[in-house]
Amino acid sequence: MDGFTDCAGNCDWVYQHSATLSTVNQVTTLTELQHQLVLDNLAAFTCNPETIPFQANLNSGVTQVVDAGAVSSQVLARALLSLGFSRGIVDQWSMTPVTDELTLRLLRVAYRRAVGYDEDLYSDDLANRLAHRLKGLVTSAGDVSTANTVMFSRTPGLPQIMDRAGWTKDDSGLGFKPDDLAIRRWKKDTTDIISLGSDRIVQVGERLTNDNLVFTPVLVNGVPVILPGEKEPRLMVATPYAAEVRRQVMALNDYLVQISPGWVCHGSKKDVPHGACNVGNHKDCHCHCYVWVPGDERDAFEDFVLRTMRIATYFQQADGANNGGGFQSPIFSPVPAAAF
């Protein structure tokens, strides 16, 4: 009886140890899957830089170990006893394909930079589209209130009008005429305010820096405009909410432009070095390309893989679908309109 007990205990330990090893082995395939996904994408962009990246986010995994045993006996000329044992191991990953159009465009910028194209969020007006996507992650009642406060505060007390005589159209006859610059300025609506309700949160031709997140000149074809009768470019003022969204766009662009090319090689199958560890390939109707990463560039490759994973889950993490990780969700500290 003691021997049977020892055998049962040992078998239980073997089962648990085997299940642990199977789970660990499955977890190691996560990195392999991410590596191969990125390598095949790099090969696809080497063939066609306008391709759409393919990406999937792995959500959860299951390791299932199933043991089965059988004991049978048969008596003919002699007694026979047969034992049977089988084990089945099934590893599963649950994945969600990335189908969000804006996320795929961000990934395309990353892959194009990796294969040598000088591209960023200011290409194809992507920055403004990203800003409008980010604004959906905030409650903008305070932003609207700030914009309204600025609009309704356009009174004769504004500095640029106070220094003009005859505002009240008194008997002196010095009253302003309808086409006077000060009157035209006063009658403006909130088009000189960048709020979350503005059509352009990021202007055409504008490149965001720490210096122009809040105050930025009005641009036409990317050039500051000086109106007739004025000496300085007209400035647009971003509300605190809009300024934070603009900062988020700038931060993501800075993250993308840190991707530099030169660490991935490409060629035909015969060009792949013998024993290369990181190899991907892509074949379409006009191209069959292989890519590989030299051993001394592994650190750049691993960093790029992590960046693609972060970009692929950016909007999920920003709106709190996961744990709020990734880039920081917009954090707002609105200030009174007078602070402008």
Number of C-alpha atoms within 10 A of each C-alpha: 6 7 8 9 10 11 12 12 12 12 12 12 12 12 16 13 12 14 17 14 12 17 19 12 13 18 16 10 13 13 13 11 13 19 20 16 17 22 24 22 23 28 28 27 21 26 20 14 19 11 14 15 22 16 21 17 14 14 9 9 15 13 18 14 17 12 11 9 9 9 9 9 9 10 8 6 6 7 8 10 10 9 9 9 9 9 10 9 13 12 15 11 14 11 13 10 11 15 12 10 10 14 19 18 15 22 23 22 23 24 28 23 21 23 21 15 14 14 17 21 22 19 11 11 15 16 26 21 16 21 22 20 13 22 20 11 15 16 10 16 9 15 22 15 14 21 22 15 15 18 18 10 14 16 12 16 10 11 9 11 18 13 11 13 13 15 16 12 12 10 8 9 9 13 15 16 12 9 8 11 16 17 15 11 12 17 12 11 14 18 14 18 23 26 25 26 15 15 12 16 23 26 21 18 14 21 15 21 14 9 8 17 21 22 16 22 20 19 18 12 10 13 13 16 16 15 11 7 7 10 8 11 15 16 17 18 22 26 28 24 26 28 21 23 30 28 20 20 23 21 15 18 20 15 15 24 16 11 20 17 16 12 17 21 18 20 15 12 13 8 12 16 12 7 7 11 12 17 22 21 22 18 13 10 5 8 14 16 21 25 24 24 23 15 12 9 12 15 12 16 22 14 11 21 18 13 16 20 17 16 21 22 19 20 22 15 19 19 18 13 11 12 10 15 16 17 17 13 20 18 11 13 8 14 14 13 15 9 6 12
